[in-house]
């Protein structure tokens, strides 16, 4: 689930930051799993070549359409992002075309589906401070708003 190319330099410098992000993502995933287990599927944490760390946080309504929401930390920018993604490229193309051919412009719609997995995406937090006690709450509220907005279009 990659939206950018891998950075092969500076791995030793990145290592402590990666551990901090991974620890935060575990905590964030646990928070979502604790409070949203009935209506959402909360998946495992994945790492993609030290470019992103993400986990699915998908409402049941989207899962039925073979879509998913990914909470993503992008190491290269550095930002927390949220993506609407699909189970496969055919489904991705179908839903990307729905958004691309509409006048909906609340969030970023990639120019094509050939690179990456995002159908629609948004930045949740730029340059996050992992020591900020409100970071989980900020990601949670912005994620839920994104999901509500996407569901308005699709359901």
Residue pairs with C-beta under 8 A, 6 or more apart in sequence:
1 46
1 48
1 52
1 54
1 70
1 72
1 83
1 85
1 117
2 48
2 49
2 51
2 52
2 116
2 117
3 52
3 72
3 74
3 83
3 115
3 116
3 117
3 118
3 121
4 51
4 52
4 74
4 76
4 116
5 51
6 49
6 50
6 51
7 50
7 51
7 75
7 76
11 50
14 50
14 75
17 75
18 50
18 53
18 75
20 130
21 53
21 73
21 75
21 130
22 45
22 47
22 53
24 73
24 130
24 135
25 45
25 53
25 54
25 55
25 71
25 73
26 45
27 136
28 55
28 71
28 136
28 139
29 42
29 45
29 55
29 57
29 71
31 136
31 140
32 40
32 42
32 57
32 71
32 140
33 42
36 42
36 57
39 59
39 60
40 57
40 58
40 59
40 60
41 56
41 57
41 58
41 59
41 60
41 63
41 68
42 55
42 56
42 57
43 55
43 56
43 57
43 58
43 68
44 55
45 53
45 54
45 55
46 53
46 54
46 55
47 53
48 54
50 75
51 74
51 75
51 76
52 72
52 73
52 74
52 75
53 72
53 73
53 75
54 70
54 71
54 72
54 73
54 83
55 70
55 71
56 68
56 69
56 70
56 71
57 69
57 70
57 71
57 143
58 67
58 68
58 69
59 69
59 147
59 151
61 151
61 154
61 155
62 68
62 69
62 84
62 147
62 150
62 151
62 154
65 91
65 95
65 154
66 86
66 87
66 88
66 91
67 84
67 85
67 86
67 87
67 91
67 95
67 119
67 154
68 84
68 85
68 86
68 87
69 82
69 83
69 84
69 85
69 143
69 146
69 147
69 150
70 82
70 83
70 85
70 117
71 80
71 82
71 124
71 139
71 143
72 80
72 81
72 82
72 83
73 79
73 80
73 81
74 80
74 81
77 123
77 126
78 127
78 128
79 123
79 124
79 125
79 126
79 127
79 128
80 123
80 124
80 125
80 128
80 139
81 121
81 122
81 123
81 124
82 121
82 122
82 124
82 142
82 143
82 146
83 117
83 118
83 119
83 120
83 121
84 95
84 118
84 119
84 120
84 121
84 150
85 92
85 117
85 118
85 119
86 92
86 94
86 95
86 117
86 119
89 113
92 113
92 117
92 119
93 113
95 119
95 154
96 109
96 110
96 113
96 119
98 153
98 154
99 109
99 119
99 120
99 153
100 109
102 153
104 153
106 149
107 120
107 121
107 122
107 146
107 149
108 118
108 120
108 121
108 122
109 119
109 120
110 116
110 118
110 119
110 121
113 119
120 150
122 142
122 146
124 138
124 139
124 142
124 143
124 146
125 135
125 138
125 139
125 142
128 135
129 135
132 138
